Amino acid sequence: MSLRTQRRLAAEILKVGVGRVWIDPEYIDEVATAITREEIRRFIHEGIIRAKPEKGISRARARYIHAQKKKGRRRGPGTRSAGPKARLSKKRRWILRIRAIRRYLRMLRDRKAITVSTYRKLYMMASGGAFKSRSDLKRYITTHELWRK
């Protein structure tokens, strides 16, 4: 016995899709005999025919990904779409680099690892963008033998 017509009528009355119409399995024979809208309305009123609840989109995966991102995961090169300058501006990168170099130079001067005149010279070179990083500065000092004896 096909309940196709009854499902269609019920869907129209309940204003839902055919897939969301639920018919109580115990009353299938009675529903199969119903051919008018009035009979279908009566079954709906009695609770024999009901509309299933709408299915939402699960946020479980989204919550999991959010938790991972909070931990600092999922930030690798495969995830990044913007260019490096968009993620960290040229200026911001320069600020981070020059501060690190100047901090290192101050530390060397205070520990008397380099002379004050060498400090001045290297400081001015750093301001001119001579060093790519702290390690580059260290390499320069070593190759030019600027360490204090």
Secondary structure, 3 states (H helix, E strand, C coil): CCCHHHHHHHHHHHCCCHHHEEECHHHHHHHHHCCCHHHHHHHHHHCCEEECCCCCCCCHHHHHHHHHHHHCCCCCCCCCCCCHHHHCCHHHHHHHHHHHHHHHHHHHHHCCCCCHHHHHHHHHHHHCCCCCCHHHHHHHHHHCCCCCC
